[in-house]
Amino acid sequence: MPFSEVLVTPAEFLSSAIKFVAISDQIQDEWKLYENTEIHKSYIKKDTFLTAKDCVYKAEFVIFYNLSYGVPGFSFNVWDSSGSFLSLEGIRQLSLLDINQEDFYSVITQQEHPVLCRPYFVMHPCHTEVHLASLKESKNCIVTILGLITPLIPLKLPFAYGL
């Protein structure tokens, strides 16, 4: 870990996740908390549909604790209407930003999920770490992470989470 301190402890992550899901429940945003007796293996997940470029996609978003970096991790998978996984390039094409391939691939990569043990696209944790370090006064680290990723991934983040 490049920084000398853990930015978010597993307990702080779980507390943020509980608060985030409570707001989700109030506004019916469908995030679910999956607690584990090993706190760092707890995560929140949302299954939803996305509409982009006149197509409908099924998406699964998972926010977990990245033990190596001491920050929340953001991971996701997206399927097209035929049930096929989108490639990394397909994901880039859904981005709300006009971002070149090199820049996008430096932020989003595919790897085995550290908690769910299957392939997911993830926001590289070093980017999360850098941004969280500059936003230490954030009320909820999960809202902060989602605020960073929503320009890249068509995930709606209702204003109620920021209140």
Helices and strands as residue ranges (DSSP letters): H 10-27, E 32-34, G 39-41, E 43-52, E 55-66, E 71-79, H 88-94, H 101-107, E 108-112, E 119-123, H 125-134, H 141-149, G 159-162
